[in-house]
């Protein structure tokens, strides 16, 4: 009887932990820093944008929960933040894309890169290629986006991820979600 109670307490504790899952604090701190820098603000509110299942099913690339947010200051939308993962050679990396209020990319940032090689995709110089892109833009790796020797898979993956995001943002605008 005692072991059943202990097992029940353990299962409840683990369940509560999973239900309250959100981005690790290290990631949250990096996101907050980038938002503050990009929008020149000290305080803001980050609100998740709820996308109904019916609209999400119509998107060419579904938007996962807890990845798309609006950035609000004094009831005014300053812009939008998108946080996700993309595949690298043997792992994946976390990235952030910030949009202005007109849904034009203001900043792209690699938050956590987990490979020994290819970290050059995190350079400001390479990432600035995405600034100014909007929903109707279609980027082609090695044509519109410069290739990086030693980071071919990650650089191509980031380009694909941005293309999918831009397409989804355009579709969300059409559905009047953004």
C-alpha positions in Angstrom: 0.0 0.0 0.0 2.8 2.4 0.9 4.6 1.7 -2.4 1.4 2.4 -4.4 1.0 5.8 -2.7 4.7 6.6 -3.4 4.2 5.6 -7.0 1.1 7.8 -7.3 2.9 10.8 -5.8 5.8 10.2 -8.2 3.5 10.0 -11.3 1.6 13.1 -10.2 4.9 15.1 -9.7 6.2 14.0 -13.1 2.9 14.9 -14.8 2.8 18.3 -13.3 6.3 18.9 -14.5 5.4 18.0 -18.1 2.2 20.1 -18.0 4.1 23.2 -17.0 6.9 22.8 -19.6 8.1 25.8 -21.5 11.3 27.0 -23.0 14.4 26.5 -20.7 15.3 29.6 -18.8 18.6 29.9 -20.7 16.6 30.1 -23.9 14.1 32.5 -22.4 16.9 34.8 -21.4 18.4 34.8 -24.9 15.0 35.5 -26.4 14.3 38.4 -24.0 17.7 39.9 -24.7 17.2 39.8 -28.5 13.7 41.3 -28.2 15.0 44.1 -26.0 17.8 44.9 -28.4 15.8 44.7 -31.6 12.8 46.7 -30.4 14.8 49.1 -28.1 12.5 48.3 -25.1 13.2 47.3 -21.5 9.7 45.9 -20.8 7.2 44.2 -23.0 4.7 41.4 -22.9 5.1 38.2 -25.0 1.7 36.7 -25.8 1.3 33.3 -27.6 -0.7 33.6 -30.8 -3.4 31.0 -30.7 -4.0 29.3 -34.0 -7.1 27.2 -34.3 -6.7 23.6 -35.4 -8.9 24.3 -38.4 -6.6 27.1 -39.6 -3.4 25.4 -38.7 -4.5 22.3 -40.8 -4.8 24.6 -43.8 -1.3 26.0 -43.5 1.4 24.6 -45.8 3.7 24.3 -42.7 1.9 23.9 -39.4 2.8 26.3 -36.5 3.5 24.3 -33.3 2.1 25.6 -30.0 4.4 27.9 -28.0 6.4 29.0 -31.0 4.6 32.2 -32.4 4.1 35.2 -30.2 3.2 38.9 -30.4 5.4 41.4 -28.6 3.2 44.0 -26.9 4.0 47.3 -25.1 1.1 49.4 -23.7 -1.5 47.5 -25.6 0.4 48.1 -28.9 1.8 45.3 -31.0 5.5 46.1 -31.6 6.2 42.9 -33.6 6.2 39.2 -33.5 8.6 36.5 -32.3 8.9 32.9 -33.7 11.1 30.4 -31.8 11.7 26.9 -33.2 14.2 24.2 -33.9 15.7 23.2 -37.3 17.8 20.1 -38.1 21.6 20.2 -38.4 23.8 17.3 -39.4 23.3 15.1 -36.4 21.2 17.2 -34.0 19.1 20.4 -34.2 19.5 24.0 -33.4 17.2 26.6 -31.8 16.5 29.8 -33.6 14.6 33.0 -33.2 13.0 35.1 -35.9 11.7 38.6 -35.0 9.2 40.4 -37.2 8.2 44.0 -37.1 4.6 44.9 -36.9 4.3 44.8 -40.7 5.6 41.1 -40.6 8.9 41.9 -42.2 11.9 40.1 -40.7 13.7 42.4 -38.3 16.2 39.9 -37.0 17.2 36.2 -37.2 19.3 34.6 -34.5 20.6 31.2 -33.7 20.0 30.7 -30.0 21.6 27.3 -29.4 23.8 25.4 -31.9 24.7 21.9 -30.8 27.2 20.7 -33.5 31.0 20.8 -33.4 31.0 22.3 -37.0 28.8 24.7 -38.9 28.4 27.3 -36.1 29.1 30.0 -38.7 25.4 30.1 -39.4 25.1 32.0 -36.1 27.2 34.9 -37.4 25.4 38.3 -37.7 26.9 38.7 -41.2 25.3 35.5 -42.5 21.9 35.9 -40.7 21.5 39.5 -41.9 20.6 38.0 -45.3 17.1 37.3 -43.9 16.4 40.8 -42.7 13.8 42.6 -44.7 12.2 39.4 -46.1 8.4 39.1 -46.0 5.7 36.6 -46.6 5.8 36.5 -50.4 9.6 36.1 -50.6 11.0 32.7 -51.6 14.7 32.2 -50.8 16.9 29.9 -52.7 20.0 28.5 -50.9 23.2 29.3 -52.8 21.4 31.9 -55.0 19.7 34.3 -52.6 21.4 32.9 -49.5 25.1 32.5 -49.4 26.4 29.0 -48.8 28.8 28.3 -45.9 31.6 25.8 -46.3 31.4 23.3 -43.4 27.8 24.3 -42.6 26.0 23.2 -45.7 23.3 21.2 -44.0 22.6 23.8 -41.2 22.6 26.7 -43.6 20.3 25.0 -46.0 18.1 23.9 -43.1 17.8 27.5 -41.8 16.9 28.7 -45.3 14.2 26.0 -45.6 12.9 26.9 -42.1 12.7 30.6 -43.0 10.9 29.8 -46.2 8.3 27.7 -44.4 7.9 30.4 -41.8 7.4 33.2 -44.4 4.8 31.1 -46.2 3.0 30.3 -43.0 3.0 34.0 -42.0 1.6 35.0 -45.4 -1.2 32.4 -44.9 -1.9 33.5 -41.4 -2.3 37.0 -42.7 -4.8 35.8 -45.3 -6.8 34.1 -42.5 -6.7 37.3 -40.5 -4.8 35.6 -37.6 -1.9 38.1 -37.9 
